[in-house]
Amino acid sequence: MTDWTDPDAVDLSDEETFETLLDRAETREKGHYFEFFEPGDELTHDPGLVLSKAGSEDWMGQTLNHDPAYWRPDRARDRGFEAVPVHPDYLLACVMGATVEDLSEKGGYFLGRDDVTIHRSPTPGTELAVSSTVVETTPSSSRPEYGIVTWETVGRNRETGDRLVSYERTNMIPRREPTATDGSGTVTDSGDGEDESTAGPAVPDTLVTPEGGHFEEFRAALNRADETDAAVAYAHERGRTMDDGLVSGLPLSTLNTARQHHNRDVMTDSPSGDIVAYGDVTRSIALAHARSDEATYREWRYDAERFHDFVTLGDTIYGFTRVLDCDADAGPERAGAVTFEHVAYNQHRTPVYSGRRTALLQRSHR
Ligand SMILES: C/C(=C\C(=O)SCCNC(=O)CCNC(=O)[C@H](O)C(C)(C)COP(=O)(O)OP(=O)(O)OC[C@H]1O[C@@H](n2cnc3c(N)ncnc32)[C@H](O)[C@@H]1OP(=O)(O)O)C(=O)O
């Protein structure tokens, strides 16, 4: 009998031997298929990520979120923070990153996120405790190899138990067993008899741009638009091309093990055909473009976030913003709340992300 523990019993450097071995080997799987998730299940995510100054600054630098309140103590104090906090996009990515191994490492795409609230602004050194509850599981009617899963996730300060971030997120998750479906999707008839292909999209004739970045300038722009049946909407000049650091580096630095971002071999045979950018990186870049054209006081809430199309290496992400509402009474005296719809789009002008964001903007006279 061969002694298979003998190091010389098998030549692992021989291609044919190695291939035969690989064929026989069972692969120890990572992540979970759609069938694993049941509504009501609670999952505690093991990675106890510690938020770091270096991680936050790297995220900010790479995504063009160059707001000095998140690295300069004097500017942080001016903005009402007791100490320099980590950037909220980095915080959100760290909370989400810690969930990926349990929720989505099997390889589904991030489709959207709702009810995102930044409850607190933690400082570097804060250790995260992250948990999720399965909210809903639905078979996909158009893609029999996938199901749709929604989870509610909460990221807390492990030491104090305080909530830092919470949200509901939806992913396409591969099924272990594809379902029987015609896979055709449903073609619906609007029923009004109008030929939609020639009607053209409904857009305002006039788009108004705020004259500055403070709360009053956004409110004035909305008032101006209201008088002239226009919308307040504008594009941002900056663009950021997706390189390796953004597509693979940033997700891995926040413990996001989704293969979509770092395994080109597996992704060749997937709907995107290549690795894709982490949704939170794409989103953060579009928000950075928008923030660079406003006097942000605080990030607050996000809703109806949707990822419409793939972003791959070499794509360039631009930003477009529509202003939806201004609320002078929300927040402290020195700021007012503005609700935006932000769109990230690529070099072909294809929207890849859209989402609503409510932020507190500084008032100009305070
Ligand atoms: C983190 C992380 C992973 C990532 O970050 S992945 C990178 C970010 N995400 C993407 O790049 C995906 C971009 N999206 C797309 O390219 C397309 O949406 C996609 C995935 C190709 C699918 O396109 P389809 O045109 O085939 O289909 P739909 O977009 O209509 O959606 C497929 C089914 O999902 C349902 N659905 C979509 N959005 C939601 C939602 N927000 N909530 C609930 N359900 C949603 C939709 O109704 C379709 O259902 P069917 O029953 O009709 O199949 C990580 O790993 O975590």
The ligand as a Gaussian input file, in Angstrom:
#p B3LYP/6-31G(d) Opt

LIG

0 1
 C      -20.994000      43.976000      -2.089000
 C      -21.306000      42.834000      -2.923000
 C      -21.313000      42.800000      -4.253000
 C      -21.190000      43.920000      -5.137000
 O      -20.900000      45.049000      -4.797000
 S      -21.522000      43.566000      -6.786000
 C      -21.310000      45.120000      -7.599000
 C      -22.479000      46.022000      -7.524000
 N      -23.627000      45.510000      -8.213000
 C      -23.656000      45.325000      -9.555000
 O      -22.707000      45.575000     -10.274000
 C      -24.943000      44.839000     -10.155000
 C      -25.444000      45.814000     -11.168000
 N      -26.709000      45.336000     -11.692000
 C      -26.833000      44.723000     -12.877000
 O      -25.894000      44.662000     -13.650000
 C      -28.163000      44.112000     -13.177000
 O      -29.097000      44.525000     -12.225000
 C      -28.088000      42.545000     -13.159000
 C      -27.465000      42.007000     -11.888000
 C      -27.298000      42.049000     -14.389000
 C      -29.482000      41.998000     -13.273000
 O      -30.103000      42.643000     -14.335000
 P      -31.475000      42.102000     -14.945000
 O      -31.873000      43.121000     -15.966000
 O      -31.338000      40.709000     -15.317000
 O      -32.499000      42.091000     -13.779000
 P      -33.002000      43.148000     -12.737000
 O      -32.006000      44.233000     -12.507000
 O      -34.350000      43.581000     -13.121000
 O      -33.088000      42.301000     -11.396000
 C      -32.999000      40.888000     -11.330000
 C      -34.045000      40.427000     -10.325000
 O      -33.778000      41.081000      -9.066000
 C      -34.940000      41.798000      -8.658000
 N      -34.479000      43.028000      -7.994000
 C      -33.663000      43.960000      -8.516000
 N      -33.425000      44.928000      -7.617000
 C      -34.125000      44.601000      -6.502000
 C      -34.303000      45.207000      -5.236000
 N      -33.682000      46.347000      -4.928000
 N      -35.077000      44.598000      -4.331000
 C      -35.699000      43.422000      -4.607000
 N      -35.567000      42.780000      -5.810000
 C      -34.803000      43.379000      -6.732000
 C      -35.703000      42.091000      -9.930000
 O      -37.063000      42.320000      -9.637000
 C      -35.473000      40.828000     -10.706000
 O      -36.332000      39.833000     -10.191000
 P      -36.956000      38.728000     -11.156000
 O      -37.843000      37.904000     -10.272000
 O      -37.704000      39.448000     -12.224000
 O      -35.813000      37.921000     -11.702000
 C      -21.685000      41.622000      -2.202000
 O      -21.356000      40.538000      -2.646000
 O      -22.386000      41.718000      -1.232000

